[in-house]
Amino acid sequence: MTHANDTDPVTPAAPLGGPVDPRLLEILVCPVSKGTLRYDRERGELVSEQAGLAYPIRDGIPIMLPDEARRLDG
């Protein structure tokens, strides 16, 4: 018997924030540092190590506003 909140071990979970077009990920840069971004699929965000910021992805759309970004710890 399965329950509504059981996860199917065969089907990978959808990325948090929704899927992002890989072509978009290739051209986006951090608006603060102008450096490259790392896609953190598990957290659903684009990470700029240089700026120390993580930009959220909502409904598959990266929100590239510094005011919306999360500061990276340490």
CHARMM-style PDB file with segment names, atoms N, HN, CA, C and O in Angstrom:
ATOM      1  N   MET     1       0.843  -1.181   0.000  1.00  0.00      PROA
ATOM      2  CA  MET     1       0.000   0.000   0.000  1.00  0.00      PROA
ATOM      3  C   MET     1       0.889   1.246   0.000  1.00  0.00      PROA
ATOM      4  O   MET     1       1.858   1.320   0.755  1.00  0.00      PROA
ATOM      5  N   THR     2       0.561   2.210  -0.838  1.00  0.00      PROA
ATOM      6  HN  THR     2      -0.226   2.150  -1.452  1.00  0.00      PROA
ATOM      7  CA  THR     2       1.318   3.457  -0.887  1.00  0.00      PROA
ATOM      8  C   THR     2       0.481   4.587  -0.338  1.00  0.00      PROA
ATOM      9  O   THR     2      -0.748   4.533  -0.332  1.00  0.00      PROA
ATOM     10  N   HSD     3       1.154   5.585   0.111  1.00  0.00      PROA
ATOM     11  HN  HSD     3       2.153   5.629   0.107  1.00  0.00      PROA
ATOM     12  CA  HSD     3       0.483   6.771   0.641  1.00  0.00      PROA
ATOM     13  C   HSD     3       0.731   7.938  -0.294  1.00  0.00      PROA
ATOM     14  O   HSD     3       1.675   7.920  -1.083  1.00  0.00      PROA
ATOM     15  N   ALA     4      -0.104   8.936  -0.206  1.00  0.00      PROA
ATOM     16  HN  ALA     4      -0.871   8.950   0.435  1.00  0.00      PROA
ATOM     17  CA  ALA     4      -0.035  10.083  -1.115  1.00  0.00      PROA
ATOM     18  C   ALA     4       1.310  10.783  -1.079  1.00  0.00      PROA
ATOM     19  O   ALA     4       1.737  11.312  -2.106  1.00  0.00      PROA
ATOM     20  N   ASN     5       2.001  10.812   0.059  1.00  0.00      PROA
ATOM     21  HN  ASN     5       1.654  10.383   0.893  1.00  0.00      PROA
ATOM     22  CA  ASN     5       3.262  11.536   0.120  1.00  0.00      PROA
ATOM     23  C   ASN     5       4.469  10.613   0.019  1.00  0.00      PROA
ATOM     24  O   ASN     5       5.590  11.046   0.286  1.00  0.00      PROA
ATOM     25  N   ASP     6       4.267   9.339  -0.363  1.00  0.00      PROA
ATOM     26  HN  ASP     6       3.357   8.988  -0.580  1.00  0.00      PROA
ATOM     27  CA  ASP     6       5.395   8.452  -0.647  1.00  0.00      PROA
ATOM     28  C   ASP     6       6.026   8.879  -1.965  1.00  0.00      PROA
ATOM     29  O   ASP     6       5.333   9.355  -2.865  1.00  0.00      PROA
ATOM     30  N   THR     7       7.342   8.709  -2.078  1.00  0.00      PROA
ATOM     31  HN  THR     7       7.904   8.323  -1.348  1.00  0.00      PROA
ATOM     32  CA  THR     7       8.001   9.033  -3.334  1.00  0.00      PROA
ATOM     33  C   THR     7       8.282   7.774  -4.102  1.00  0.00      PROA
ATOM     34  O   THR     7       8.560   6.730  -3.511  1.00  0.00      PROA
ATOM     35  N   ASP     8       8.213   7.855  -5.400  1.00  0.00      PROA
ATOM     36  HN  ASP     8       7.987   8.703  -5.880  1.00  0.00      PROA
ATOM     37  CA  ASP     8       8.494   6.727  -6.279  1.00  0.00      PROA
ATOM     38  C   ASP     8      10.003   6.675  -6.481  1.00  0.00      PROA
ATOM     39  O   ASP     8      10.567   7.607  -7.054  1.00  0.00      PROA
ATOM     40  N   PRO     9      10.679   5.614  -6.028  1.00  0.00      PROA
ATOM     41  CA  PRO     9      12.140   5.573  -6.131  1.00  0.00      PROA
ATOM     42  C   PRO     9      12.649   5.470  -7.561  1.00  0.00      PROA
ATOM     43  O   PRO     9      13.834   5.695  -7.804  1.00  0.00      PROA
ATOM     44  N   VAL    10      11.785   5.136  -8.514  1.00  0.00      PROA
ATOM     45  HN  VAL    10      10.822   4.953  -8.317  1.00  0.00      PROA
ATOM     46  CA  VAL    10      12.205   4.976  -9.897  1.00  0.00      PROA
ATOM     47  C   VAL    10      12.180   6.311 -10.635  1.00  0.00      PROA
ATOM     48  O   VAL    10      13.039   6.574 -11.476  1.00  0.00      PROA
ATOM     49  N   THR    11      11.204   7.148 -10.325  1.00  0.00      PROA
ATOM     50  HN  THR    11      10.505   6.935  -9.642  1.00  0.00      PROA
ATOM     51  CA  THR    11      11.041   8.416 -11.026  1.00  0.00      PROA
ATOM     52  C   THR    11      11.815   9.507 -10.309  1.00  0.00      PROA
ATOM     53  O   THR    11      11.567   9.767  -9.131  1.00  0.00      PROA
ATOM     54  N   PRO    12      12.768  10.164 -11.014  1.00  0.00      PROA
ATOM     55  CA  PRO    12      13.501  11.241 -10.352  1.00  0.00      PROA
ATOM     56  C   PRO    12      12.583  12.417 -10.057  1.00  0.00      PROA
ATOM     57  O   PRO    12      11.664  12.709 -10.822  1.00  0.00      PROA
ATOM     58  N   ALA    13      12.837  13.077  -8.959  1.00  0.00      PROA
ATOM     59  HN  ALA    13      13.583  12.840  -8.338  1.00  0.00      PROA
ATOM     60  CA  ALA    13      12.031  14.233  -8.580  1.00  0.00      PROA
ATOM     61  C   ALA    13      12.288  15.376  -9.554  1.00  0.00      PROA
ATOM     62  O   ALA    13      13.405  15.558 -10.038  1.00  0.00      PROA
ATOM     63  N   ALA    14      11.251  16.131  -9.829  1.00  0.00      PROA
ATOM     64  HN  ALA    14      10.344  15.983  -9.436  1.00  0.00      PROA
ATOM     65  CA  ALA    14      11.402  17.313 -10.677  1.00  0.00      PROA
ATOM     66  C   ALA    14      12.245  18.332  -9.927  1.00  0.00      PROA
ATOM     67  O   ALA    14      12.168  18.412  -8.701  1.00  0.00      PROA
ATOM     68  N   PRO    15      13.053  19.117 -10.646  1.00  0.00      PROA
ATOM     69  CA  PRO    15      13.870  20.109  -9.959  1.00  0.00      PROA
ATOM     70  C   PRO    15      13.007  21.150  -9.258  1.00  0.00      PROA
ATOM     71  O   PRO    15      11.960  21.558  -9.759  1.00  0.00      PROA
ATOM     72  N   LEU    16      13.469  21.562  -8.103  1.00  0.00      PROA
ATOM     73  HN  LEU    16      14.320  21.230  -7.696  1.00  0.00      PROA
ATOM     74  CA  LEU    16      12.802  22.629  -7.379  1.00  0.00      PROA
ATOM     75  C   LEU    16      12.788  23.859  -8.276  1.00  0.00      PROA
ATOM     76  O   LEU    16      13.799  24.149  -8.916  1.00  0.00      PROA
ATOM     77  N   GLY    17      11.713  24.572  -8.345  1.00  0.00      PROA
ATOM     78  HN  GLY    17      10.892  24.337  -7.825  1.00  0.00      PROA
ATOM     79  CA  GLY    17      11.641  25.765  -9.178  1.00  0.00      PROA
ATOM     80  C   GLY    17      11.222  25.490 -10.610  1.00  0.00      PROA
ATOM     81  O   GLY    17      10.947  26.422 -11.366  1.00  0.00      PROA
ATOM     82  N   GLY    18      11.170  24.232 -10.988  1.00  0.00      PROA
ATOM     83  HN  GLY    18      11.393  23.475 -10.374  1.00  0.00      PROA
ATOM     84  CA  GLY    18      10.771  23.866 -12.342  1.00  0.00      PROA
ATOM     85  C   GLY    18      11.962  23.709 -13.258  1.00  0.00      PROA
ATOM     86  O   GLY    18      13.047  24.211 -12.966  1.00  0.00      PROA
ATOM     87  N   PRO    19      11.763  23.005 -14.378  1.00  0.00      PROA
ATOM     88  CA  PRO    19      12.857  22.776 -15.315  1.00  0.00      PROA
ATOM     89  C   PRO    19      13.285  24.070 -16.005  1.00  0.00      PROA
ATOM     90  O   PRO    19      12.466  24.953 -16.263  1.00  0.00      PROA
ATOM     91  N   VAL    20      14.574  24.166 -16.297  1.00  0.00      PROA
ATOM     92  HN  VAL    20      15.240  23.449 -16.088  1.00  0.00      PROA
ATOM     93  CA  VAL    20      15.121  25.355 -16.960  1.00  0.00      PROA
ATOM     94  C   VAL    20      15.690  24.923 -18.307  1.00  0.00      PROA
ATOM     95  O   VAL    20      16.334  23.879 -18.409  1.00  0.00      PROA
ATOM     96  N   ASP    21      15.454  25.717 -19.325  1.00  0.00      PROA
ATOM     97  HN  ASP    21      14.930  26.565 -19.243  1.00  0.00      PROA
ATOM     98  CA  ASP    21      15.976  25.440 -20.664  1.00  0.00      PROA
ATOM     99  C   ASP    21      17.509  25.449 -20.601  1.00  0.00      PROA
ATOM    100  O   ASP    21      18.096  26.466 -20.231  1.00  0.00      PROA
ATOM    101  N   PRO    22      18.163  24.342 -20.952  1.00  0.00      PROA
ATOM    102  CA  PRO    22      19.636  24.278 -20.900  1.00  0.00      PROA
ATOM    103  C   PRO    22      20.319  25.354 -21.742  1.00  0.00      PROA
ATOM    104  O   PRO    22      21.412  25.805 -21.398  1.00  0.00      PROA
ATOM    105  N   ARG    23      19.689  25.769 -22.836  1.00  0.00      PROA
ATOM    106  HN  ARG    23      18.801  25.403 -23.116  1.00  0.00      PROA
ATOM    107  CA  ARG    23      20.282  26.835 -23.670  1.00  0.00      PROA
ATOM    108  C   ARG    23      20.333  28.143 -22.904  1.00  0.00      PROA
ATOM    109  O   ARG    23      21.262  28.932 -23.071  1.00  0.00      PROA
ATOM    110  N   LEU    24      19.333  28.371 -22.063  1.00  0.00      PROA
ATOM    111  HN  LEU    24      18.578  27.729 -21.927  1.00  0.00      PROA
ATOM    112  CA  LEU    24      19.305  29.587 -21.245  1.00  0.00      PROA
ATOM    113  C   LEU    24      20.436  29.556 -20.217  1.00  0.00      PROA
ATOM    114  O   LEU    24      21.082  30.572 -19.959  1.00  0.00      PROA
ATOM    115  N   LEU    25      20.663  28.394 -19.641  1.00  0.00      PROA
ATOM    116  HN  LEU    25      20.139  27.568 -19.850  1.00  0.00      PROA
ATOM    117  CA  LEU    25      21.735  28.260 -18.644  1.00  0.00      PROA
ATOM    118  C   LEU    25      23.105  28.544 -19.244  1.00  0.00      PROA
ATOM    119  O   LEU    25      24.006  29.017 -18.551  1.00  0.00      PROA
ATOM    120  N   GLU    26      23.261  28.257 -20.524  1.00  0.00      PROA
ATOM    121  HN  GLU    26      22.530  27.872 -21.087  1.00  0.00      PROA
ATOM    122  CA  GLU    26      24.544  28.485 -21.192  1.00  0.00      PROA
ATOM    123  C   GLU    26      24.871  29.964 -21.364  1.00  0.00      PROA
ATOM    124  O   GLU    26      26.045  30.333 -21.397  1.00  0.00      PROA
ATOM    125  N   ILE    27      23.858  30.812 -21.474  1.00  0.00      PROA
ATOM    126  HN  ILE    27      22.904  30.512 -21.447  1.00  0.00      PROA
ATOM    127  CA  ILE    27      24.116  32.226 -21.780  1.00  0.00      PROA
ATOM    128  C   ILE    27      23.989  33.160 -20.577  1.00  0.00      PROA
ATOM    129  O   ILE    27      24.458  34.297 -20.628  1.00  0.00      PROA
ATOM    130  N   LEU    28      23.361  32.695 -19.499  1.00  0.00      PROA
ATOM    131  HN  LEU    28      22.980  31.772 -19.458  1.00  0.00      PROA
ATOM    132  CA  LEU    28      23.182  33.559 -18.331  1.00  0.00      PROA
ATOM    133  C   LEU    28      24.488  33.748 -17.565  1.00  0.00      PROA
ATOM    134  O   LEU    28      25.287  32.820 -17.438  1.00  0.00      PROA
ATOM    135  N   VAL    29      24.692  34.952 -17.062  1.00  0.00      PROA
ATOM    136  HN  VAL    29      24.043  35.706 -17.166  1.00  0.00      PROA
ATOM    137  CA  VAL    29      25.812  35.260 -16.176  1.00  0.00      PROA
ATOM    138  C   VAL    29      25.257  36.019 -14.975  1.00  0.00      PROA
ATOM    139  O   VAL    29      24.147  36.549 -15.022  1.00  0.00      PROA
ATOM    140  N   CYS    30      26.023  36.064 -13.921  1.00  0.00      PROA
ATOM    141  HN  CYS    30      26.925  35.634 -13.882  1.00  0.00      PROA
ATOM    142  CA  CYS    30      25.626  36.787 -12.718  1.00  0.00      PROA
ATOM    143  C   CYS    30      25.547  38.286 -13.030  1.00  0.00      PROA
ATOM    144  O   CYS    30      26.495  38.845 -13.583  1.00  0.00      PROA
ATOM    145  N   PRO    31      24.448  38.939 -12.690  1.00  0.00      PROA
ATOM    146  CA  PRO    31      24.338  40.380 -12.956  1.00  0.00      PROA
ATOM    147  C   PRO    31      25.270  41.233 -12.082  1.00  0.00      PROA
ATOM    148  O   PRO    31      25.536  42.389 -12.409  1.00  0.00      PROA
ATOM    149  N   VAL    32      25.762  40.673 -10.986  1.00  0.00      PROA
ATOM    150  HN  VAL    32      25.546  39.734 -10.720  1.00  0.00      PROA
ATOM    151  CA  VAL    32      26.655  41.416 -10.093  1.00  0.00      PROA
ATOM    152  C   VAL    32      28.105  41.259 -10.525  1.00  0.00      PROA
ATOM    153  O   VAL    32      28.804  42.248 -10.745  1.00  0.00      PROA
ATOM    154  N   SER    33      28.556  40.006 -10.646  1.00  0.00      PROA
ATOM    155  HN  SER    33      27.988  39.203 -10.467  1.00  0.00      PROA
ATOM    156  CA  SER    33      29.973  39.754 -10.947  1.00  0.00      PROA
ATOM    157  C   SER    33      30.260  39.569 -12.435  1.00  0.00      PROA
ATOM    158  O   SER    33      31.413  39.633 -12.862  1.00  0.00      PROA
ATOM    159  N   LYS    34      29.224  39.344 -13.211  1.00  0.00      PROA
ATOM    160  HN  LYS    34      28.287  39.292 -12.865  1.00  0.00      PROA
ATOM    161  CA  LYS    34      29.335  39.012 -14.650  1.00  0.00      PROA
ATOM    162  C   LYS    34      30.037  37.670 -14.856  1.00  0.00      PROA
ATOM    163  O   LYS    34      30.463  37.346 -15.964  1.00  0.00      PROA
ATOM    164  N   GLY    35      30.152  36.893 -13.773  1.00  0.00      PROA
ATOM    165  HN  GLY    35      29.806  37.157 -12.873  1.00  0.00      PROA
ATOM    166  CA  GLY    35      30.796  35.583 -13.838  1.00  0.00      PROA
ATOM    167  C   GLY    35      29.812  34.469 -14.155  1.00  0.00      PROA
ATOM    168  O   GLY    35      28.608  34.691 -14.281  1.00  0.00      PROA
ATOM    169  N   THR    36      30.353  33.274 -14.279  1.00  0.00      PROA
ATOM    170  HN  THR    36      31.332  33.094 -14.177  1.00  0.00      PROA
ATOM    171  CA  THR    36      29.537  32.115 -14.603  1.00  0.00      PROA
ATOM    172  C   THR    36      28.669  31.714 -13.422  1.00  0.00      PROA
ATOM    173  O   THR    36      28.942  32.056 -12.272  1.00  0.00      PROA
ATOM    174  N   LEU    37      27.616  30.979 -13.745  1.00  0.00      PROA
ATOM    175  HN  LEU    37      27.394  30.701 -14.680  1.00  0.00      PROA
ATOM    176  CA  LEU    37      26.680  30.498 -12.746  1.00  0.00      PROA
ATOM    177  C   LEU    37      26.682  28.979 -12.732  1.00  0.00      PROA
ATOM    178  O   LEU    37      26.861  28.340 -13.769  1.00  0.00      PROA
ATOM    179  N   ARG    38      26.483  28.410 -11.561  1.00  0.00      PROA
ATOM    180  HN  ARG    38      26.338  28.929 -10.719  1.00  0.00      PROA
ATOM    181  CA  ARG    38      26.363  26.963 -11.409  1.00  0.00      PROA
ATOM    182  C   ARG    38      24.896  26.656 -11.109  1.00  0.00      PROA
ATOM    183  O   ARG    38      24.291  27.251 -10.218  1.00  0.00      PROA
ATOM    184  N   TYR    39      24.340  25.713 -11.872  1.00  0.00      PROA
ATOM    185  HN  TYR    39      24.832  25.230 -12.595  1.00  0.00      PROA
ATOM    186  CA  TYR    39      22.950  25.328 -11.683  1.00  0.00      PROA
ATOM    187  C   TYR    39      22.859  24.306 -10.556  1.00  0.00      PROA
ATOM    188  O   TYR    39      23.372  23.194 -10.682  1.00  0.00      PROA
ATOM    189  N   ASP    40      22.213  24.674  -9.463  1.00  0.00      PROA
ATOM    190  HN  ASP    40      21.796  25.578  -9.360  1.00  0.00      PROA
ATOM    191  CA  ASP    40      21.969  23.768  -8.352  1.00  0.00      PROA
ATOM    192  C   ASP    40      20.552  23.237  -8.514  1.00  0.00      PROA
ATOM    193  O   ASP    40      19.586  23.846  -8.056  1.00  0.00      PROA
ATOM    194  N   ARG    41      20.450  22.097  -9.171  1.00  0.00      PROA
ATOM    195  HN  ARG    41      21.235  21.602  -9.543  1.00  0.00      PROA
ATOM    196  CA  ARG    41      19.145  21.514  -9.495  1.00  0.00      PROA
ATOM    197  C   ARG    41      18.373  21.165  -8.229  1.00  0.00      PROA
ATOM    198  O   ARG    41      17.162  21.371  -8.156  1.00  0.00      PROA
ATOM    199  N   GLU    42      19.079  20.638  -7.233  1.00  0.00      PROA
ATOM    200  HN  GLU    42      20.064  20.471  -7.292  1.00  0.00      PROA
ATOM    201  CA  GLU    42      18.433  20.208  -5.996  1.00  0.00      PROA
ATOM    202  C   GLU    42      17.765  21.368  -5.260  1.00  0.00      PROA
ATOM    203  O   GLU    42      16.668  21.217  -4.722  1.00  0.00      PROA
ATOM    204  N   ARG    43      18.419  22.512  -5.237  1.00  0.00      PROA
ATOM    205  HN  ARG    43      19.310  22.635  -5.673  1.00  0.00      PROA
ATOM    206  CA  ARG    43      17.867  23.679  -4.530  1.00  0.00      PROA
ATOM    207  C   ARG    43      17.034  24.576  -5.444  1.00  0.00      PROA
ATOM    208  O   ARG    43      16.331  25.465  -4.962  1.00  0.00      PROA
ATOM    209  N   GLY    44      17.105  24.354  -6.745  1.00  0.00      PROA
ATOM    210  HN  GLY    44      17.676  23.632  -7.136  1.00  0.00      PROA
ATOM    211  CA  GLY    44      16.333  25.161  -7.679  1.00  0.00      PROA
ATOM    212  C   GLY    44      16.830  26.589  -7.756  1.00  0.00      PROA
ATOM    213  O   GLY    44      16.055  27.539  -7.644  1.00  0.00      PROA
ATOM    214  N   GLU    45      18.145  26.731  -7.949  1.00  0.00      PROA
ATOM    215  HN  GLU    45      18.774  25.960  -8.040  1.00  0.00      PROA
ATOM    216  CA  GLU    45      18.714  28.073  -8.025  1.00  0.00      PROA
ATOM    217  C   GLU    45      19.992  28.075  -8.849  1.00  0.00      PROA
ATOM    218  O   GLU    45      20.599  27.033  -9.096  1.00  0.00      PROA
ATOM    219  N   LEU    46      20.383  29.271  -9.266  1.00  0.00      PROA
ATOM    220  HN  LEU    46      19.890  30.117  -9.065  1.00  0.00      PROA
ATOM    221  CA  LEU    46      21.639  29.477  -9.982  1.00  0.00      PROA
ATOM    222  C   LEU    46      22.599  30.157  -9.014  1.00  0.00      PROA
ATOM    223  O   LEU    46      22.272  31.182  -8.416  1.00  0.00      PROA
ATOM    224  N   VAL    47      23.776  29.580  -8.867  1.00  0.00      PROA
ATOM    225  HN  VAL    47      24.041  28.747  -9.352  1.00  0.00      PROA
ATOM    226  CA  VAL    47      24.725  30.036  -7.853  1.00  0.00      PROA
ATOM    227  C   VAL    47      25.894  30.772  -8.498  1.00  0.00      PROA
ATOM    228  O   VAL    47      26.519  30.284  -9.439  1.00  0.00      PROA
ATOM    229  N   SER    48      26.171  31.954  -7.967  1.00  0.00      PROA
ATOM    230  HN  SER    48      25.663  32.351  -7.201  1.00  0.00      PROA
ATOM    231  CA  SER    48      27.346  32.721  -8.357  1.00  0.00      PROA
ATOM    232  C   SER    48      28.324  32.670  -7.191  1.00  0.00      PROA
ATOM    233  O   SER    48      28.143  33.354  -6.184  1.00  0.00      PROA
ATOM    234  N   GLU    49      29.364  31.848  -7.339  1.00  0.00      PROA
ATOM    235  HN  GLU    49      29.511  31.291  -8.157  1.00  0.00      PROA
ATOM    236  CA  GLU    49      30.380  31.741  -6.288  1.00  0.00      PROA
ATOM    237  C   GLU    49      31.116  33.062  -6.122  1.00  0.00      PROA
ATOM    238  O   GLU    49      31.447  33.450  -5.001  1.00  0.00      PROA
ATOM    239  N   GLN    50      31.377  33.761  -7.235  1.00  0.00      PROA
ATOM    240  HN  GLN    50      31.108  33.445  -8.145  1.00  0.00      PROA
ATOM    241  CA  GLN    50      32.120  35.030  -7.188  1.00  0.00      PROA
ATOM    242  C   GLN    50      31.379  36.094  -6.389  1.00  0.00      PROA
ATOM    243  O   GLN    50      31.989  36.822  -5.606  1.00  0.00      PROA
ATOM    244  N   ALA    51      30.070  36.188  -6.582  1.00  0.00      PROA
ATOM    245  HN  ALA    51      29.573  35.597  -7.217  1.00  0.00      PROA
ATOM    246  CA  ALA    51      29.281  37.210  -5.888  1.00  0.00      PROA
ATOM    247  C   ALA    51      28.766  36.720  -4.540  1.00  0.00      PROA
ATOM    248  O   ALA    51      28.312  37.520  -3.722  1.00  0.00      PROA
ATOM    249  N   GLY    52      28.832  35.396  -4.300  1.00  0.00      PROA
ATOM    250  HN  GLY    52      29.200  34.745  -4.964  1.00  0.00      PROA
ATOM    251  CA  GLY    52      28.308  34.854  -3.054  1.00  0.00      PROA
ATOM    252  C   GLY    52      26.793  34.906  -2.990  1.00  0.00      PROA
ATOM    253  O   GLY    52      26.213  35.100  -1.922  1.00  0.00      PROA
ATOM    254  N   LEU    53      26.148  34.730  -4.155  1.00  0.00      PROA
ATOM    255  HN  LEU    53      26.619  34.573  -5.023  1.00  0.00      PROA
ATOM    256  CA  LEU    53      24.692  34.814  -4.236  1.00  0.00      PROA
ATOM    257  C   LEU    53      24.120  33.595  -4.953  1.00  0.00      PROA
ATOM    258  O   LEU    53      24.781  32.988  -5.795  1.00  0.00      PROA
ATOM    259  N   ALA    54      22.883  33.249  -4.606  1.00  0.00      PROA
ATOM    260  HN  ALA    54      22.346  33.743  -3.922  1.00  0.00      PROA
ATOM    261  CA  ALA    54      22.154  32.184  -5.282  1.00  0.00      PROA
ATOM    262  C   ALA    54      20.815  32.755  -5.738  1.00  0.00      PROA
ATOM    263  O   ALA    54      20.005  33.198  -4.924  1.00  0.00      PROA
ATOM    264  N   TYR    55      20.598  32.738  -7.046  1.00  0.00      PROA
ATOM    265  HN  TYR    55      21.256  32.378  -7.707  1.00  0.00      PROA
ATOM    266  CA  TYR    55      19.383  33.300  -7.641  1.00  0.00      PROA
ATOM    267  C   TYR    55      18.317  32.213  -7.757  1.00  0.00      PROA
ATOM    268  O   TYR    55      18.600  31.127  -8.263  1.00  0.00      PROA
ATOM    269  N   PRO    56      17.092  32.491  -7.294  1.00  0.00      PROA
ATOM    270  CA  PRO    56      16.044  31.469  -7.331  1.00  0.00      PROA
ATOM    271  C   PRO    56      15.521  31.233  -8.753  1.00  0.00      PROA
ATOM    272  O   PRO    56      15.623  32.088  -9.633  1.00  0.00      PROA
ATOM    273  N   ILE    57      14.962  30.049  -8.932  1.00  0.00      PROA
ATOM    274  HN  ILE    57      14.879  29.354  -8.217  1.00  0.00      PROA
ATOM    275  CA  ILE    57      14.277  29.716 -10.181  1.00  0.00      PROA
ATOM    276  C   ILE    57      12.823  29.478  -9.804  1.00  0.00      PROA
ATOM    277  O   ILE    57      12.527  28.656  -8.936  1.00  0.00      PROA
ATOM    278  N   ARG    58      11.921  30.196 -10.455  1.00  0.00      PROA
ATOM    279  HN  ARG    58      12.162  30.864 -11.160  1.00  0.00      PROA
ATOM    280  CA  ARG    58      10.488  30.065 -10.177  1.00  0.00      PROA
ATOM    281  C   ARG    58       9.760  29.721 -11.459  1.00  0.00      PROA
ATOM    282  O   ARG    58       9.844  30.453 -12.445  1.00  0.00      PROA
ATOM    283  N   ASP    59       9.054  28.622 -11.446  1.00  0.00      PROA
ATOM    284  HN  ASP    59       8.986  28.027 -10.645  1.00  0.00      PROA
ATOM    285  CA  ASP    59       8.313  28.143 -12.620  1.00  0.00      PROA
ATOM    286  C   ASP    59       9.206  28.046 -13.837  1.00  0.00      PROA
ATOM    287  O   ASP    59       8.780  28.348 -14.951  1.00  0.00      PROA
ATOM    288  N   GLY    60      10.455  27.622 -13.629  1.00  0.00      PROA
ATOM    289  HN  GLY    60      10.801  27.376 -12.723  1.00  0.00      PROA
ATOM    290  CA  GLY    60      11.401  27.449 -14.725  1.00  0.00      PROA
ATOM    291  C   GLY    60      12.069  28.724 -15.188  1.00  0.00      PROA
ATOM    292  O   GLY    60      12.817  28.713 -16.166  1.00  0.00      PROA
ATOM    293  N   ILE    61      11.810  29.829 -14.497  1.00  0.00      PROA
ATOM    294  HN  ILE    61      11.203  29.838 -13.703  1.00  0.00      PROA
ATOM    295  CA  ILE    61      12.376  31.128 -14.891  1.00  0.00      PROA
ATOM    296  C   ILE    61      13.380  31.597 -13.843  1.00  0.00      PROA
ATOM    297  O   ILE    61      13.007  31.815 -12.690  1.00  0.00      PROA
ATOM    298  N   PRO    62      14.656  31.757 -14.226  1.00  0.00      PROA
ATOM    299  CA  PRO    62      15.642  32.282 -13.279  1.00  0.00      PROA
ATOM    300  C   PRO    62      15.329  33.742 -12.941  1.00  0.00      PROA
ATOM    301  O   PRO    62      15.121  34.561 -13.836  1.00  0.00      PROA
ATOM    302  N   ILE    63      15.298  34.053 -11.669  1.00  0.00      PROA
ATOM    303  HN  ILE    63      15.467  33.387 -10.942  1.00  0.00      PROA
ATOM    304  CA  ILE    63      15.041  35.420 -11.198  1.00  0.00      PROA
ATOM    305  C   ILE    63      16.405  36.048 -10.921  1.00  0.00      PROA
ATOM    306  O   ILE    63      16.986  35.853  -9.854  1.00  0.00      PROA
ATOM    307  N   MET    64      16.901  36.799 -11.891  1.00  0.00      PROA
ATOM    308  HN  MET    64      16.428  36.957 -12.758  1.00  0.00      PROA
ATOM    309  CA  MET    64      18.261  37.318 -11.841  1.00  0.00      PROA
ATOM    310  C   MET    64      18.335  38.720 -11.231  1.00  0.00      PROA
ATOM    311  O   MET    64      19.014  39.600 -11.760  1.00  0.00      PROA
ATOM    312  N   LEU    65      17.639  38.916 -10.126  1.00  0.00      PROA
ATOM    313  HN  LEU    65      17.088  38.201  -9.696  1.00  0.00      PROA
ATOM    314  CA  LEU    65      17.643  40.194  -9.420  1.00  0.00      PROA
ATOM    315  C   LEU    65      18.431  40.036  -8.120  1.00  0.00      PROA
ATOM    316  O   LEU    65      18.097  39.175  -7.306  1.00  0.00      PROA
ATOM    317  N   PRO    66      19.457  40.839  -7.910  1.00  0.00      PROA
ATOM    318  CA  PRO    66      20.245  40.727  -6.677  1.00  0.00      PROA
ATOM    319  C   PRO    66      19.396  40.817  -5.409  1.00  0.00      PROA
ATOM    320  O   PRO    66      19.705  40.163  -4.413  1.00  0.00      PROA
ATOM    321  N   ASP    67      18.334  41.616  -5.434  1.00  0.00      PROA
ATOM    322  HN  ASP    67      18.083  42.147  -6.243  1.00  0.00      PROA
ATOM    323  CA  ASP    67      17.470  41.747  -4.255  1.00  0.00      PROA
ATOM    324  C   ASP    67      16.704  40.464  -3.953  1.00  0.00      PROA
ATOM    325  O   ASP    67      16.281  40.253  -2.816  1.00  0.00      PROA
ATOM    326  N   GLU    68      16.521  39.611  -4.948  1.00  0.00      PROA
ATOM    327  HN  GLU    68      16.865  39.782  -5.871  1.00  0.00      PROA
ATOM    328  CA  GLU    68      15.801  38.344  -4.776  1.00  0.00      PROA
ATOM    329  C   GLU    68      16.753  37.196  -4.434  1.00  0.00      PROA
ATOM    330  O   GLU    68      16.304  36.117  -4.046  1.00  0.00      PROA
ATOM    331  N   ALA    69      18.057  37.418  -4.572  1.00  0.00      PROA
ATOM    332  HN  ALA    69      18.422  38.294  -4.887  1.00  0.00      PROA
ATOM    333  CA  ALA    69      19.046  36.357  -4.380  1.00  0.00      PROA
ATOM    334  C   ALA    69      19.264  36.058  -2.896  1.00  0.00      PROA
ATOM    335  O   ALA    69      19.088  36.909  -2.024  1.00  0.00      PROA
ATOM    336  N   ARG    70      19.652  34.813  -2.659  1.00  0.00      PROA
ATOM    337  HN  ARG    70      19.795  34.122  -3.368  1.00  0.00      PROA
ATOM    338  CA  ARG    70      20.003  34.366  -1.312  1.00  0.00      PROA
ATOM    339  C   ARG    70      21.510  34.484  -1.153  1.00  0.00      PROA
ATOM    340  O   ARG    70      22.264  34.099  -2.047  1.00  0.00      PROA
ATOM    341  N   ARG    71      21.953  35.017  -0.014  1.00  0.00      PROA
ATOM    342  HN  ARG    71      21.340  35.330   0.712  1.00  0.00      PROA
ATOM    343  CA  ARG    71      23.390  35.090   0.270  1.00  0.00      PROA
ATOM    344  C   ARG    71      23.893  33.712   0.624  1.00  0.00      PROA
ATOM    345  O   ARG    71      23.246  32.977   1.369  1.00  0.00      PROA
ATOM    346  N   LEU    72      25.064  33.356   0.083  1.00  0.00      PROA
ATOM    347  HN  LEU    72      25.590  33.953  -0.523  1.00  0.00      PROA
ATOM    348  CA  LEU    72      25.669  32.076   0.399  1.00  0.00      PROA
ATOM    349  C   LEU    72      26.326  32.158   1.761  1.00  0.00      PROA
ATOM    350  O   LEU    72      26.882  33.193   2.128  1.00  0.00      PROA
ATOM    351  N   ASP    73      26.263  31.080   2.500  1.00  0.00      PROA
ATOM    352  HN  ASP    73      25.810  30.240   2.202  1.00  0.00      PROA
ATOM    353  CA  ASP    73      26.887  31.020   3.813  1.00  0.00      PROA
ATOM    354  C   ASP    73      28.381  30.830   3.665  1.00  0.00      PROA
ATOM    355  O   ASP    73      28.843  30.053   2.830  1.00  0.00      PROA
ATOM    356  N   GLY    74      29.144  31.560   4.498  1.00  0.00      PROA
ATOM    357  HN  GLY    74      28.768  32.192   5.177  1.00  0.00      PROA
ATOM    358  CA  GLY    74      30.597  31.394   4.603  1.00  0.00      PROA
ATOM    359  C   GLY    74      31.261  31.483   3.322  1.00  0.00      PROA
ATOM    360  OT1 GLY    74      32.485  31.362   3.252  1.00  0.00      PROA
TER     361      GLY     74
END
